[in-house]
Amino acid sequence: MGAVSGQGGSGLAFEVLDPAPLGVAVTRGPGHRLIYTNAMYRAQFSDPRGEMPMEEGFTEFVNLHYRRQFDHVYTTGEPIVTTAEPEPSEGTPHEGRERFFTSSLSRVVFGPGDHGVLVMVMDVTEQVTAARRVAALAEGRRRALRRYESLMRVSAQIFWVTDREGYVSERSPSWERVTGQSWEEYRGQGWLRMVHPEDRRATVKSWSRAVENITGIWEHVYRLRTIGGYRHFQLRAVPICENGRVVEWVGTSTDIEEEWQEQRRQRLLDRAAAATARLRSLEEMLGALADVIVPELADGCGVYLVTDLIDGRDGGQPLVVERLATAARAGLVRLPPYSEERLAAGNAFTKAIRRRRPLLKTFPAGSPPPDAAPCGTLPWLEANDANAMLILPVVVDGAVPAVVGVVTCGDRPPIGRADTKLLSQMFDHAHDTLSRAIRFQRAQQVALALQYSLLAEPPRLPGLRIAARYRASPAAAEVGGDWYDSFVLPDGVPVLVIGDVSGHDLNAAVAMSQLRNMLRALAMDRREPPGDILARLNTSMESLSEEVTATCVYARVEQCDTGPRLHYAVAGHPPPLLLTPGRQGRYLDDAVSPLLGFPYAVPRVSRMTPLPPGGTVLFYTDGLVERPGEHLDRGLERLRLAAERLADRPVDKFCDQLLSRLPTTGLDDIAVIALRLPAGHEECG
């Protein structure tokens, strides 16, 4: 076949390339018209049957396999180099064997606006074939090994040799260059000191199994401490045999950090998408994302609901957040999922929320500054040697409905920029799913704000501690009829009330507000036994325009000569629970009468019971104990056991952890109010 040669009107003489020991071809113009090939190129790629001219065969081959690469070099001027690439399978096999080529494409300029592509190709089939056969070579093993090492330098960062027992037996300059270890430090098994402590055991186990069983090619991935820090490496090794007996192992270590990070990124994004796609409530979605984050990216994680939707305007007012979900790696105690926290304006969480940007706080292990996290989280950070907290606001539809605290502990380095970006991407990818949940959450927050406006802050009394919590049903966006109340009568007697109006809508909330106000007025005016007050309330309910039914507990904390006592009455409501330190809790179920809203001519019963030093009285609504298909007694027993375990906690934490640890249906609101007596009796009212 004739040569495509000459100057091609460019002024460039390509004949000087004719004797080159590698294939050379030149194209011109955006259509990549072949204008020159040297003898080596024609020998490598001409049609062995002589049926197709070189120009036609070249054009068809480029368009079929390499058009994108040629266009890129022609357009950008950036060269492309490929190493030991197999000949495309659609090509005609050369003498029936597979061939491999190392090639380069670079731009050649003929004149202003006139350029083409210079192709240089070297047949490396022999080298690749030798590398593939290295494990089976016996004769000429050293020569093959040197050839294999030369080829592997193209794709592997480290080349190493061990004896038949798996101990490093030859010096590896590439290992020394990458890790900084000296020969005396890594010989034998000294190299293991550079393997990440968390990967060391698995690496030893896998390598020992390969050496003992000689299963062929050994492959393993570990984190190697390089001069620049830990990076993921892919290990491959093959046994070298002589006369059927292993004499040594030859291996390579290839840096795959970028590939590993990309695979990890995609895996976590897929897990996050799958975790949120099947869930509906915001609480469940954020909890599922926390479980994706830990332990892959961090040691601990807490997700907080921002009760005031932040729109980016700065302000000095404190924020109230509710911890909805937590996660912790194995070996660490998980924080209770529910806690209500008030954040000062200078708290790191407040700053991150208002700025709507991630904020990383680093500190000595186990010594977080007071402003690094909500107060309820600080003890956990101290106990688990936390060294950093990444605060990530979750921005959905321009607002910040939640904030995520991501924690690293011990020797684990703080979250880096790449993982911070990955965390942001996880929440961005879940944006649409979260947005639907947020719209529901916003409606619920408006209802919840209305509900809170109808509930009183418990009074602060000397010697007594009172804490109250209200947890709305995640399944309903409307206000409900659960309520609690606490106030002090004119004679100084503290009063605690809890009740539940039937229904879960605006009418129930209005009726709840009316009953609460009516009960307050009756209690302040009459100061009668609790049963009589509830009887008067039942009569007063006849004046309401709507038919309303409700349950209620009314209790007075009275002081007598022998100490404080609880004077109480129960109208159709779950009974209060009295907890005595060191003893089994008991329900106060001996002052029970029917629910309110029906005529009841019989006097309603009141009872008194002494209050023990350090004791706790818990009032609650039925959402804390009721489950469909389950007898109420089981729910009451579950509550008693949980309350006994938590009775030594401060009363506010006692309430939070009860709400966190007890399994509930989420179909009903929950209200609780708890009274804590001093350890030694003082004057209480």
C-alpha positions as CSV (number, residue, x, y, z in Angstrom):
1,M,0.0,0.0,0.0
2,G,1.4,3.4,-0.9
3,A,2.5,5.9,1.7
4,V,0.5,8.9,2.6
5,S,3.3,11.4,2.8
6,G,4.7,14.7,1.7
7,Q,4.4,18.2,2.9
8,G,0.6,18.5,2.4
9,G,0.8,22.2,1.5
10,S,1.9,23.1,5.0
11,G,5.5,23.7,4.6
12,L,6.3,21.0,7.1
13,A,8.5,18.1,5.8
14,F,7.3,14.9,7.6
15,E,9.8,12.7,5.8
16,V,12.2,13.2,8.7
17,L,9.9,11.0,10.7
18,D,10.1,8.1,8.3
19,P,12.9,6.2,10.1
20,A,11.3,6.8,13.6
21,P,11.1,3.5,15.6
22,L,7.5,4.1,16.4
23,G,4.4,4.6,14.4
24,V,3.7,8.2,13.4
25,A,0.6,9.7,11.6
26,V,-0.5,13.3,11.0
27,T,-4.1,14.6,10.4
28,R,-5.2,18.0,9.3
29,G,-8.4,20.0,9.8
30,P,-11.4,19.3,12.0
31,G,-12.3,16.3,9.9
32,H,-9.0,14.7,10.8
33,R,-8.0,14.0,7.2
34,L,-4.9,11.8,7.1
35,I,-2.0,13.4,5.4
36,Y,1.0,11.4,6.5
37,T,2.0,8.0,7.9
38,N,5.5,6.6,8.4
39,A,6.6,3.1,7.6
40,M,6.3,1.8,11.1
41,Y,2.7,3.1,11.3
42,R,1.8,1.5,8.0
43,A,3.3,-1.8,9.1
44,Q,1.3,-1.8,12.3
45,F,-2.1,-0.7,11.0
46,S,-2.4,-1.4,7.2
47,D,-5.2,-3.7,6.1
48,P,-3.5,-7.2,5.9
49,R,-5.8,-8.1,3.0
50,G,-5.0,-5.0,1.1
51,E,-8.7,-4.3,0.4
52,M,-9.0,-0.9,2.0
53,P,-6.8,2.2,1.3
54,M,-4.9,3.6,4.4
55,E,-6.8,6.9,4.3
56,E,-10.2,5.3,4.3
57,G,-9.3,2.8,6.9
58,F,-7.9,5.4,9.2
59,T,-11.0,7.7,9.0
60,E,-13.3,4.8,9.7
61,F,-11.2,3.6,12.6
62,V,-10.9,7.1,14.2
63,N,-14.6,7.8,13.8
64,L,-15.5,4.5,15.4
65,H,-13.1,4.5,18.4
66,Y,-11.3,7.8,19.0
67,R,-13.3,10.7,17.5
68,R,-13.8,12.3,20.9
69,Q,-10.1,12.2,21.8
70,F,-9.1,13.6,18.4
71,D,-11.7,16.4,18.6
72,H,-10.5,17.3,22.1
73,V,-6.8,17.6,21.1
74,Y,-7.7,19.5,18.0
75,T,-9.9,22.0,19.8
76,T,-8.0,22.5,23.1
77,G,-4.4,21.8,22.2
78,E,-4.2,19.6,25.3
79,P,-2.3,16.3,24.6
80,I,-3.7,12.9,25.5
81,V,-1.5,10.0,26.5
82,T,-2.7,6.4,26.9
83,T,-0.5,3.6,28.3
84,A,-0.7,-0.1,27.4
85,E,-4.2,0.2,26.0
86,P,-5.7,-2.9,24.2
87,E,-6.5,-2.6,20.5
88,P,-10.2,-2.1,20.1
89,S,-12.0,-5.5,19.7
90,E,-13.7,-4.3,16.5
91,G,-10.4,-4.0,14.9
92,T,-8.8,-6.7,12.8
93,P,-6.6,-8.9,15.0
94,H,-3.0,-8.8,13.9
95,E,-2.0,-12.4,13.1
96,G,-4.7,-13.6,15.4
97,R,-3.4,-12.1,18.6
98,E,-4.4,-9.3,21.0
99,R,-2.2,-6.2,20.8
100,F,-1.5,-3.4,23.2
101,F,-0.3,0.1,22.4
102,T,1.0,3.2,24.2
103,S,0.1,6.3,22.3
104,S,0.0,10.1,22.4
105,L,-2.1,12.6,20.5
106,S,-0.9,16.2,20.3
107,R,-1.7,19.3,18.2
108,V,0.5,20.3,15.3
109,V,0.3,23.8,13.8
110,F,0.6,24.3,10.1
111,G,-0.2,28.0,10.1
112,P,-2.6,30.6,11.5
113,G,-5.9,28.8,12.1
114,D,-4.6,25.7,10.4
115,H,-3.7,22.8,12.5
116,G,-4.1,19.1,13.0
117,V,-3.2,16.1,15.2
118,L,0.1,14.3,15.5
119,V,-0.3,10.6,16.4
120,M,2.6,8.6,17.9
121,V,2.1,4.9,18.6
122,M,4.3,2.2,20.2
123,D,3.4,-1.5,20.2
124,V,3.9,-2.7,23.9
125,T,2.2,-6.0,23.4
126,E,5.4,-7.9,24.3
127,Q,5.7,-6.0,27.6
128,V,2.1,-6.5,28.6
129,T,2.2,-10.1,27.7
130,A,5.3,-10.6,29.8
131,A,3.6,-8.9,32.8
132,R,0.6,-11.2,32.5
133,R,2.8,-14.2,32.6
134,V,5.0,-13.1,35.5
135,A,3.3,-15.3,38.0
136,A,3.9,-18.4,36.0
137,L,7.4,-17.8,34.9
138,A,10.1,-20.0,36.3
139,E,12.9,-19.8,33.8
140,G,14.3,-16.3,33.5
141,R,12.3,-15.1,36.5
142,R,14.6,-12.2,37.4
143,R,14.5,-10.8,33.8
144,A,10.7,-11.1,33.7
145,L,10.5,-9.5,37.2
146,R,12.5,-6.5,36.1
147,R,10.3,-6.1,33.0
148,Y,7.2,-6.4,35.2
149,E,8.5,-3.8,37.6
150,S,9.2,-1.4,34.8
151,L,5.7,-1.8,33.4
152,M,4.1,-1.4,36.9
153,R,5.8,1.9,37.5
154,V,3.4,3.3,34.9
155,S,0.3,2.5,37.1
156,A,1.5,1.7,40.7
157,Q,3.2,3.9,43.2
158,I,4.9,1.1,45.2
159,F,6.6,-2.1,44.2
160,W,7.6,-4.6,46.9
161,V,8.9,-8.2,47.4
162,T,8.5,-10.6,50.3
163,D,9.8,-14.0,51.1
164,R,7.6,-17.1,51.0
165,E,6.4,-16.4,54.5
166,G,5.2,-13.0,53.6
167,Y,7.9,-10.9,55.3
168,V,9.4,-8.0,53.3
169,S,12.8,-9.3,52.1
170,E,14.0,-6.7,49.6
171,R,14.4,-3.0,49.8
172,S,11.7,-0.9,48.1
173,P,12.8,2.6,47.2
174,S,9.2,3.4,46.1
175,W,7.9,2.4,49.6
176,E,10.5,4.7,51.2
177,R,9.6,7.5,48.9
178,V,5.8,7.3,49.7
179,T,5.9,6.5,53.4
180,G,9.2,8.0,54.6
181,Q,10.1,4.7,56.4
182,S,13.7,3.5,56.2
183,W,14.7,0.0,55.2
184,E,15.4,-0.9,58.8
185,E,11.9,0.3,59.8
186,Y,9.8,-1.5,57.2
187,R,11.7,-4.8,56.7
188,G,10.0,-7.9,57.9
189,Q,6.7,-6.8,59.3
190,G,7.7,-3.2,60.1
191,W,5.6,-1.9,57.3
192,L,2.5,-2.7,59.3
193,R,3.2,0.3,61.5
194,M,2.3,2.5,58.5
195,V,-1.2,0.9,58.1
196,H,-4.1,2.7,59.8
197,P,-4.7,1.1,63.2
198,E,-8.4,0.4,62.3
199,D,-7.2,-1.5,59.1
200,R,-4.2,-3.3,60.6
201,R,-6.0,-6.4,62.0
202,A,-8.0,-7.0,58.8
203,T,-4.8,-6.6,56.7
204,V,-2.8,-9.0,58.7
205,K,-5.6,-11.6,58.6
206,S,-6.1,-11.3,54.9
207,W,-2.4,-11.4,54.1
208,S,-1.8,-14.4,56.4
209,R,-4.6,-16.3,54.8
210,A,-3.2,-15.6,51.3
211,V,0.3,-16.7,52.2
212,E,-0.9,-19.9,53.9
213,N,-3.4,-20.9,51.3
214,I,-1.7,-19.6,48.2
215,T,-5.0,-18.7,46.5
216,G,-3.4,-16.9,43.5
217,I,-3.6,-13.2,43.2
218,W,-4.1,-11.4,46.5
219,E,-6.0,-8.1,46.6
220,H,-6.8,-5.9,49.5
221,V,-7.5,-2.2,50.3
222,Y,-6.1,-0.4,53.3
223,R,-5.3,3.1,54.5
224,L,-1.6,3.8,54.4
225,R,0.1,6.6,56.2
226,T,2.0,8.5,53.6
227,I,4.2,11.5,54.1
228,G,1.1,13.6,53.4
229,G,-1.3,11.7,55.6
230,Y,-3.4,8.6,55.4
231,R,-4.6,7.5,51.9
232,H,-6.4,4.5,50.5
233,F,-4.2,2.0,48.6
234,Q,-5.1,-1.0,46.5
235,L,-2.7,-4.0,47.1
236,R,-2.1,-6.7,44.6
237,A,0.4,-9.6,45.0
238,V,1.2,-12.8,43.2
239,P,3.3,-15.8,44.3
240,I,6.5,-16.5,42.3
241,C,7.1,-20.3,42.0
242,E,10.0,-22.5,41.1
243,N,9.6,-26.2,40.6
244,G,6.0,-26.0,42.0
245,R,7.2,-24.2,45.2
246,V,6.6,-20.6,46.2
247,V,9.9,-18.8,46.6
248,E,8.6,-15.3,47.1
249,W,5.7,-12.8,46.6
250,V,5.8,-9.8,44.3
251,G,3.3,-7.0,44.9
252,T,2.2,-3.5,44.1
253,S,0.4,-0.8,46.1
254,T,-1.6,1.8,44.1
255,D,-3.0,5.0,45.5
256,I,-6.8,4.9,44.9
257,E,-7.8,7.7,47.3
258,E,-9.7,9.7,44.7
259,E,-11.4,6.7,43.3
260,W,-12.3,5.5,46.8
261,Q,-13.6,8.9,47.9
262,E,-15.8,9.1,44.8
263,Q,-17.2,5.6,45.3
264,R,-17.8,6.4,49.0
265,R,-19.5,9.7,48.1
266,Q,-21.9,8.1,45.7
267,R,-22.6,5.2,48.1
268,L,-23.5,7.6,50.9
269,L,-25.6,9.8,48.6
270,D,-27.5,6.7,47.5
271,R,-28.0,5.5,51.1
272,A,-29.3,9.0,52.1
273,A,-31.7,9.1,49.2
274,A,-33.0,5.6,49.9
275,A,-33.3,6.3,53.7
276,T,-35.5,9.4,53.1
277,A,-37.5,8.2,50.2
278,R,-39.6,5.7,52.2
279,L,-40.2,8.1,55.2
280,R,-42.8,10.8,55.6
281,S,-42.2,12.7,58.9
282,L,-39.3,15.2,59.2
283,E,-38.2,13.6,62.4
284,E,-37.9,10.1,60.8
285,M,-36.0,11.6,57.8
286,L,-33.5,13.5,59.8
287,G,-33.0,10.4,62.1
288,A,-32.4,8.2,59.0
289,L,-29.8,10.7,57.7
290,A,-28.0,10.7,61.1
291,D,-27.7,6.9,60.8
292,V,-26.1,7.3,57.4
293,I,-23.6,9.9,58.7
294,V,-22.4,7.7,61.7
295,P,-20.0,5.9,61.7
296,E,-19.0,6.5,58.1
297,L,-18.3,10.2,58.4
298,A,-18.3,10.8,62.2
299,D,-18.5,9.3,65.6
300,G,-21.7,11.0,66.8
301,C,-24.5,13.1,65.4
302,G,-27.4,15.0,66.7
303,V,-30.3,16.6,64.7
304,Y,-32.1,19.6,66.1
305,L,-35.4,21.1,65.0
306,V,-35.3,24.9,65.0
307,T,-38.7,25.8,66.5
308,D,-38.5,29.4,65.1
309,L,-38.0,29.2,61.3
310,I,-34.9,31.3,60.5
311,D,-35.0,33.3,57.3
312,G,-31.5,34.8,57.5
313,R,-32.3,38.0,59.4
314,D,-29.8,38.5,62.2
315,G,-31.0,39.0,65.7
316,G,-29.8,38.8,69.3
317,Q,-32.7,36.8,70.6
318,P,-32.0,33.3,71.9
319,L,-33.2,30.3,69.9
320,V,-35.1,27.3,71.1
321,V,-34.2,24.0,69.4
322,E,-35.5,20.4,70.0
323,R,-33.1,17.5,69.6
324,L,-35.1,15.0,67.5
325,A,-32.6,12.3,66.6
326,T,-29.1,11.1,67.5
327,A,-26.6,8.5,66.4
328,A,-23.3,7.3,67.8
329,R,-20.7,4.7,66.7
330,A,-20.2,1.4,68.5
331,G,-18.6,1.9,71.9
332,L,-20.2,5.3,72.5
333,V,-23.4,5.9,74.4
334,R,-26.1,7.5,72.2
335,L,-27.6,10.7,73.5
336,P,-31.3,10.5,74.2
337,P,-33.1,11.7,71.0
338,Y,-35.4,14.2,72.7
339,S,-34.2,17.4,74.5
340,E,-35.4,21.0,74.4
341,E,-32.6,23.5,74.5
342,R,-32.4,27.3,74.6
343,L,-29.4,28.7,72.7
344,A,-27.8,32.0,73.6
345,A,-27.1,34.5,70.8
346,G,-23.3,33.8,71.0
347,N,-23.7,30.0,70.8
348,A,-22.0,28.4,67.8
349,F,-25.3,26.7,66.8
350,T,-27.1,30.1,66.8
351,K,-24.3,31.7,64.6
352,A,-24.4,28.8,62.1
353,I,-28.2,28.9,61.9
354,R,-28.4,32.7,61.4
355,R,-25.6,32.7,58.8
356,R,-26.9,29.6,57.1
357,R,-23.3,28.3,56.6
358,P,-21.5,25.3,58.1
359,L,-19.3,26.1,61.1
360,L,-16.5,23.9,62.4
361,K,-15.5,24.2,66.1
362,T,-12.3,22.3,67.1
363,F,-11.0,22.0,70.6
364,P,-8.8,19.7,72.8
365,A,-10.2,16.2,73.2
366,G,-12.9,16.2,75.9
367,S,-12.7,19.9,76.5
368,P,-15.4,21.7,74.4
369,P,-15.9,25.4,75.1
370,P,-19.3,26.4,76.6
371,D,-20.5,27.9,73.3
372,A,-19.6,24.9,71.1
373,A,-23.0,23.2,71.5
374,P,-26.3,23.2,73.4
375,C,-25.8,22.8,77.1
376,G,-27.4,19.4,77.2
377,T,-24.8,18.1,74.7
378,L,-21.7,19.4,76.4
379,P,-21.5,16.5,79.0
380,W,-21.6,14.0,76.2
381,L,-18.8,15.7,74.3
382,E,-16.7,15.7,77.4
383,A,-17.3,12.1,78.3
384,N,-16.5,10.8,74.8
385,D,-13.3,12.8,74.2
386,A,-14.9,14.8,71.4
387,N,-12.3,17.0,69.5
388,A,-14.5,18.8,67.0
389,M,-18.1,19.7,66.2
390,L,-19.3,20.5,62.7
391,I,-22.6,22.5,62.8
392,L,-24.5,22.2,59.5
393,P,-27.7,24.2,59.0
394,V,-30.2,22.4,56.9
395,V,-31.6,25.0,54.4
396,V,-34.9,24.0,52.8
397,D,-36.9,26.5,50.7
398,G,-34.9,29.4,52.0
399,A,-35.5,28.6,55.7
400,V,-33.5,26.7,58.3
401,P,-35.9,24.1,59.8
402,A,-33.1,22.0,61.4
403,V,-29.5,22.0,62.3
404,V,-27.1,19.0,62.4
405,G,-24.2,18.6,64.9
406,V,-21.6,16.2,63.6
407,V,-19.0,15.1,66.1
408,T,-15.5,13.5,65.9
409,C,-13.9,11.9,68.9
410,G,-10.5,10.7,70.1
411,D,-7.8,10.4,67.4
412,R,-10.3,10.8,64.5
413,P,-9.5,14.0,62.6
414,P,-12.2,16.8,62.4
415,I,-14.5,16.8,59.4
416,G,-12.6,18.2,56.4
417,R,-13.8,20.3,53.6
418,A,-14.5,17.4,51.3
419,D,-16.8,15.6,53.9
420,T,-18.4,18.9,54.8
421,K,-19.3,19.3,51.1
422,L,-20.5,15.7,51.0
423,L,-22.8,16.3,54.0
424,S,-24.3,19.4,52.4
425,Q,-24.8,17.3,49.2
426,M,-26.6,14.6,51.2
427,F,-29.2,17.1,52.5
428,D,-29.4,18.9,49.1
429,H,-30.2,15.6,47.3
430,A,-33.0,15.0,49.9
431,H,-34.3,18.6,49.3
432,D,-37.6,17.7,47.6
433,T,-38.4,15.0,50.1
434,L,-37.5,17.2,53.0
435,S,-39.4,20.1,51.5
436,R,-42.6,18.2,51.6
437,A,-42.0,17.2,55.2
438,I,-41.1,20.8,56.1
439,R,-44.4,22.2,54.7
440,F,-46.2,19.8,57.0
441,Q,-43.8,20.7,59.8
442,R,-44.4,24.5,59.3
443,A,-48.1,24.0,59.6
444,Q,-47.5,21.9,62.7
445,Q,-45.2,24.6,64.1
446,V,-47.8,27.3,63.7
447,A,-50.3,25.0,65.5
448,L,-47.6,24.3,68.1
449,A,-47.0,28.0,68.7
450,L,-50.7,28.4,69.3
451,Q,-50.7,25.5,71.6
452,Y,-47.7,26.8,73.6
453,S,-49.4,30.2,73.9
454,L,-52.3,28.4,75.7
455,L,-49.9,26.7,78.2
456,A,-48.5,28.3,81.2
457,E,-44.8,28.3,82.3
458,P,-44.6,26.5,85.6
459,P,-43.9,28.8,88.6
460,R,-40.5,28.9,90.3
461,L,-41.1,27.9,94.0
462,P,-38.6,27.7,96.8
463,G,-37.9,24.0,97.6
464,L,-39.9,22.6,94.7
465,R,-39.0,21.9,91.1
466,I,-41.7,21.8,88.5
467,A,-41.0,20.9,84.8
468,A,-43.5,20.6,82.0
469,R,-43.2,19.3,78.4
470,Y,-45.6,19.2,75.5
471,R,-44.8,17.0,72.5
472,A,-47.1,17.4,69.5
473,S,-48.1,14.4,67.4
474,P,-45.8,14.2,64.3
475,A,-48.8,12.8,62.4
476,A,-51.1,15.8,62.8
477,A,-50.6,19.4,61.8
478,E,-53.4,20.8,63.9
479,V,-53.5,21.8,67.6
480,G,-54.9,19.3,70.1
481,G,-56.7,19.3,73.4
482,D,-53.9,18.2,75.8
483,W,-52.9,20.7,78.4
484,Y,-51.0,21.2,81.6
485,D,-51.1,24.1,84.1
486,S,-49.5,25.1,87.4
487,F,-50.1,28.2,89.5
488,V,-50.1,29.3,93.2
489,L,-53.3,30.0,95.0
490,P,-53.8,33.2,97.1
491,D,-53.1,31.1,100.3
492,G,-49.7,30.1,98.9
493,V,-50.7,26.5,98.0
494,P,-49.1,25.4,94.6
495,V,-51.5,23.7,92.2
496,L,-50.7,21.3,89.3
497,V,-53.2,20.3,86.6
498,I,-53.2,18.1,83.6
499,G,-56.1,17.4,81.2
500,D,-57.1,16.2,77.8
501,V,-60.1,17.5,75.8
502,S,-61.4,15.0,73.3
503,G,-60.6,15.7,69.6
504,H,-57.5,17.0,67.8
505,D,-58.5,20.2,66.0
506,L,-59.0,23.9,66.6
507,N,-62.3,23.2,68.4
508,A,-60.5,21.0,70.9
509,A,-57.8,23.7,71.4
510,V,-60.5,26.3,72.0
511,A,-62.4,24.1,74.5
512,M,-59.1,23.3,76.2
513,S,-58.4,27.0,76.7
514,Q,-61.9,27.6,78.0
515,L,-61.6,24.7,80.5
516,R,-58.2,25.8,81.6
517,N,-59.4,29.3,82.4
518,M,-62.6,28.1,84.0
519,L,-60.6,25.7,86.3
520,R,-58.1,28.5,87.3
521,A,-61.0,30.8,88.2
522,L,-62.8,28.2,90.2
523,A,-59.6,27.2,92.0
524,M,-58.6,30.8,92.8
525,D,-62.1,31.7,94.1
526,R,-63.1,28.6,96.0
527,R,-60.0,26.9,97.3
528,E,-62.0,23.7,98.0
529,P,-60.9,20.1,97.9
530,P,-59.9,19.0,94.4
531,G,-62.9,16.7,93.9
532,D,-65.3,19.7,94.6
533,I,-63.4,21.9,92.2
534,L,-63.7,19.3,89.4
535,A,-67.4,18.9,90.2
536,R,-67.9,22.7,89.8
537,L,-65.9,22.5,86.6
538,N,-68.2,19.8,85.3
539,T,-71.3,21.9,86.1
540,S,-69.7,25.0,84.4
541,M,-69.1,23.0,81.2
542,E,-72.8,23.0,80.6
543,S,-72.5,26.7,79.5
544,L,-70.2,25.8,76.6
545,S,-71.7,26.1,73.2
546,E,-70.3,22.8,72.0
547,E,-70.6,19.4,73.6
548,V,-67.2,18.9,75.2
549,T,-65.8,15.9,77.1
550,A,-62.5,16.0,78.9
551,T,-60.3,14.2,81.5
552,C,-58.4,16.0,84.2
553,V,-56.3,15.7,87.3
554,Y,-56.3,18.5,89.8
555,A,-53.8,18.5,92.7
556,R,-52.8,20.8,95.5
557,V,-49.3,20.6,97.2
558,E,-50.2,21.3,100.8
559,Q,-48.0,21.7,103.9
560,C,-48.9,20.0,107.1
561,D,-47.2,19.3,110.4
562,T,-45.7,16.1,109.1
563,G,-44.5,17.5,105.9
564,P,-45.9,18.2,102.4
565,R,-48.8,16.2,101.0
566,L,-50.6,15.9,97.7
567,H,-54.3,16.6,97.8
568,Y,-55.7,15.4,94.5
569,A,-58.7,14.2,92.4
570,V,-58.9,12.4,89.1
571,A,-61.7,12.7,86.5
572,G,-61.4,10.0,84.0
573,H,-57.7,10.6,83.5
574,P,-54.7,8.2,83.8
575,P,-53.6,8.3,87.4
576,P,-50.6,10.3,88.7
577,L,-47.4,8.3,89.4
578,L,-45.6,8.8,92.7
579,L,-41.9,7.9,92.8
580,T,-40.2,7.4,96.2
581,P,-36.4,7.2,96.2
582,G,-35.3,3.5,96.7
583,R,-38.8,2.2,96.5
584,Q,-41.2,1.0,93.8
585,G,-43.4,3.7,92.2
586,R,-47.1,3.6,92.7
587,Y,-50.1,5.1,90.9
588,L,-52.5,7.3,92.8
589,D,-55.6,5.7,91.6
590,D,-57.8,6.0,94.7
591,A,-59.5,9.3,93.9
592,V,-61.1,8.4,90.5
593,S,-64.4,9.7,89.1
594,P,-65.9,9.8,85.6
595,L,-64.6,12.1,82.9
596,L,-66.0,15.6,82.6
597,G,-68.8,16.6,80.3
598,F,-71.6,14.3,81.5
599,P,-74.1,14.9,84.3
600,Y,-72.7,13.4,87.6
601,A,-74.7,13.9,90.8
602,V,-72.4,11.9,93.1
603,P,-69.7,13.9,94.9
604,R,-66.3,13.5,93.3
605,V,-63.7,11.9,95.5
606,S,-60.5,13.7,96.8
607,R,-57.6,11.9,98.5
608,M,-54.4,12.9,100.3
609,T,-51.0,11.2,100.3
610,P,-47.7,12.2,102.0
611,L,-44.9,13.3,99.6
612,P,-41.6,11.7,100.5
613,P,-38.3,13.7,100.6
614,G,-36.7,13.7,97.1
615,G,-39.9,12.2,95.7
616,T,-41.4,12.9,92.2
617,V,-45.0,13.1,91.2
618,L,-45.6,12.7,87.4
619,F,-48.8,13.8,85.7
620,Y,-49.2,12.8,82.0
621,T,-51.7,12.4,79.2
622,D,-52.7,9.1,77.6
623,G,-50.4,9.6,74.5
624,L,-47.5,8.5,76.7
625,V,-48.9,5.1,77.6
626,E,-51.6,4.1,75.1
627,R,-50.8,1.9,72.1
628,P,-53.4,0.4,69.7
629,G,-54.3,-3.2,70.5
630,E,-52.5,-3.1,73.9
631,H,-54.1,-3.1,77.3
632,L,-53.6,0.1,79.2
633,D,-52.1,-1.7,82.2
634,R,-49.1,-2.7,80.0
635,G,-48.5,0.9,79.1
636,L,-48.7,2.0,82.7
637,E,-46.3,-0.7,83.8
638,R,-43.8,0.4,81.0
639,L,-44.1,4.0,82.3
640,R,-43.5,3.0,85.9
641,L,-40.4,1.0,85.2
642,A,-38.9,3.7,83.0
643,A,-39.7,6.5,85.5
644,E,-38.1,4.5,88.3
645,R,-34.8,4.2,86.3
646,L,-34.8,7.9,85.6
647,A,-36.0,9.2,89.0
648,D,-32.5,10.4,90.1
649,R,-32.2,12.7,87.1
650,P,-32.9,16.4,87.4
651,V,-36.6,16.9,86.9
652,D,-36.3,18.6,83.5
653,K,-34.0,15.8,82.2
654,F,-36.4,13.3,83.8
655,C,-39.2,14.6,81.6
656,D,-37.0,14.8,78.4
657,Q,-35.7,11.3,78.8
658,L,-39.1,9.8,79.5
659,L,-40.3,11.3,76.2
660,S,-37.2,10.0,74.4
661,R,-37.1,6.4,75.7
662,L,-40.7,5.4,75.9
663,P,-42.0,3.9,72.7
664,T,-45.0,5.9,71.6
665,T,-47.3,5.7,68.5
666,G,-46.8,9.3,67.4
667,L,-50.6,9.4,66.7
668,D,-51.4,11.6,69.8
669,D,-50.0,14.6,71.6
670,I,-48.3,14.1,74.9
671,A,-48.2,16.5,77.8
672,V,-46.3,15.9,81.0
673,I,-45.8,17.9,84.2
674,A,-43.6,16.7,87.0
675,L,-43.1,17.8,90.6
676,R,-39.8,17.2,92.5
677,L,-39.6,17.4,96.3
678,P,-36.4,18.5,98.0
679,A,-34.3,15.7,99.5
680,G,-34.8,17.2,102.9
681,H,-38.3,18.7,103.6
682,E,-38.5,22.4,103.6
683,E,-41.5,24.8,103.8
684,C,-43.2,24.3,100.4
685,G,-46.2,26.6,100.6
